[in-house]
Amino acid sequence: MEHKAGYVNIIGNPNVGKSTLMNQLVGEKLSIITSKAQTTRHRILGIVNGDDFQIIFSDTPGIIKPAYELQSSMMDFVKSAFDDADLLIYMVEVGETELKDESFFKRITNATIPVLLLINKIDLSTQEEVEAKVEYWKEKVPNAEVLVISALESFNIEPVFNQIVAKLPIAPAYYPKDQLTDKPERFFVNEIIREKILLGYKKEIPYAVEIETEEFFEEENIIRIRSIIMVERETQKGIIIGHKGAPLKRVGTLARKDLEKFFDKKVFLELYVKVNKNWRSNSKQLKRFGYNNK
């Protein structure tokens, strides 16, 4: 029996549902999901194994025009997704007509590897509109196979998965068969905490935040975690902590519950807030947080 393996990289505009699709395909919550743009900052791998295949899914940040150094680093992750892809998934919503960056769109239409163009959120549209969009995208990206899905409702996910397996190249497994992702445990601690901040705070606050887990001690019956919430200004620190510390406590409680599900173990989580001025525009700080991976 021949073995197939390959990198399947998912790209698209912000809020198109890439992370939801990734989690559906992998069967685990690896990418954080909120209704806010720019939720995904890193390139996250999720690995799915079968007896005769291995798929390495890659969720990338939503495509934007960078306004500061952090966003430039995020777009570098997207560029890298083109370099090693064996199959490209280009996701769009029913109402979309183009990518936010024309150069990325040209790379898709000129791709020599298989391209699946997935029209997501069809549950929010009519049959006539969906059919019209299928024809639109077939003409716009003639090298792609166009499929319709609802990632949130798990509609048409299995046929998409089967198509991916069919299009994989013949290759040995790249990762051990019991490995789920390429990221360390602390990365997922950081992402789960950041998700709760994205959900719990408004305006600029969530985008000025980065998480750093300083301690991760796993004992027989409990994991003890100490994480720092980095903000750019003292005023943001005050907002994160909130009145009598209640908002920060809420973040900690919600994050701890998700961490206990993720690790399947009791978790003790300590959260602290520190000011790290203008970290989003500081190359050294960005490298420290895993960006600027050129």
Secondary structure, DSSP 8 states (H G I E B T S, - for coil): ---EEEEEEEEESTTSSHHHHHHHHHTS--S---SSTT---S-EEEEEEETTEEEEEEE--------SHHHHHHHHHHHHHHHS-SEEEEEEETT--S-S-HHHHHHHHT-SS-EEEEEE-GGGS-HHHHHHHHHHHHHHSTTEEEEE-BTTTTBTHHHHHHHHHHH--B---SS-TT--BSS-HHHHHHHHHHHHHHHH--TTGGGG-EEEEEEEEE-SSEEEEEEEEEESSHHHHHHHH-GGGHHHHHHHHHHHHHHHHHHTSEEEEEEEEEE-TTGGG-HHHHHHTT----
